[in-house]
Amino acid sequence: MVIERFEDIIAWQKSMQLAVMIYKLFKHCKDYSFRDQICRATVSISNNIAEGYERKTNKEFKQFLFIAKGSCGEVRSMTHLAFSLNYISKEN
């Protein structure tokens, strides 16, 4: 498969699905700073994949993928915290 646009990248597609899920999951969360941070971190994943791809060099794309991976870690960490604070259930 030839990737002609960042929208063709499976990681970008999955990160968009994750962002929609996180936004829906936390839309009624009254801890606004928590909600805003997890939403920003989640959106950062897809945005960094897209921006890195559009830079058109492998070196820059790789750097932006590392940044996106860091945002994945932040989202995972925040979901652990959300579970501990009873913001989400194990099923979420």
Secondary structure, 3 states (H helix, E strand, C coil): CCCCCHHHCHHHHHHHHHHHHHHHHHCCCCCHHHHHHHHHHHHHHHHHHHHHHHCCCHHHHHHHHHHHHHHHHHHHHHHHHHHHCCCCCCCC
